[in-house]
Amino acid sequence: MTRYKIVLEYDGTNLIGWQENRQGPSVQSLCADAIEQFCGTRPDIVAAGRTDAGVHAIAMVAHFDLPNAPCAETVMRAMNFYLASAPVSVLDCEIVSDDFNARFSCTARHYKYIVLNRSAPPTLDNNRVWWVPRRLNIASMRRAAAQLVGNHDFTSFRATQCQAKSPIKTLDVCKITKRGDLIVFEFSARSFLHHQVRNMVGTLIEIGLGKPYDVNEIFAARNRSAAGPTAPASGLYFIRADYAMDGDDKRN
């Protein structure tokens, strides 16, 4: 068996998320269909992150194994040929060592969330941003964002259906940048809880609208109801995944 590492870009608007199931098209199922069509094998594809329905990706990393070892360029071209009508593209493909795992070898995951903060609704960016028409206080959001960074119990920011064994996570980056009418939130950590990013954004937006949330009190409550609402999936993007052995695990 030969292991392949791929980098994917996708628009999650009309997808049910990463995970394959019977409810509709997923990134995993579309990629597996494409591989099966060109080589007759339907592999188990493992991703760095299992994005939800409506969430997008700029550079999602995944891996899978094939028995007949076509070259990486052939795999990429064939997948893109069969994905031509799907909102998914393979940006890169390489053969890696058998111990590479897109999920468990990942040392950091990076997300961004985009908010459109203006009175007019989005047209070109529809389904790719969260439209917040009321003016936001960026300074208050940045002060709260700084409190989120570090090692904390994120129980109040995890989905009720989250299956993670522990709510303790270390958030390395929580940055807010204003670019005209766009407000961009950036998050980095080794791993995240289910809906953690969207729940943090929802809380920060509430703070920006003047709601009297206190981050330390939210942490102490350890209760999902203590934090703000879950931000819509449309504004969330998986940016990239980092690996300690990037560049060192390729086969010649």
Secondary structure, DSSP 8 states (H G I E B T S, - for coil): -EEEEEEEEE--TTS-BSS-BTTB--HHHHHHHHHHHHHS-----EES---BTT-EEEEEEEEEEESS---HHHHHHHHHHHTTTTTEEEEEEEEE-TT--TTTTEEEEEEEEEEE-SSS--STTTTTSEE--S---HHHHHHHHHHHSEEEE-GGGS-TT---S--EEEEEEEEEEEETTEEEEEEEES---TTHHHHHHHHHHHHHTT----HHHHHHHT-GGGS-----GGGEEEEEEEETTTTTSB--
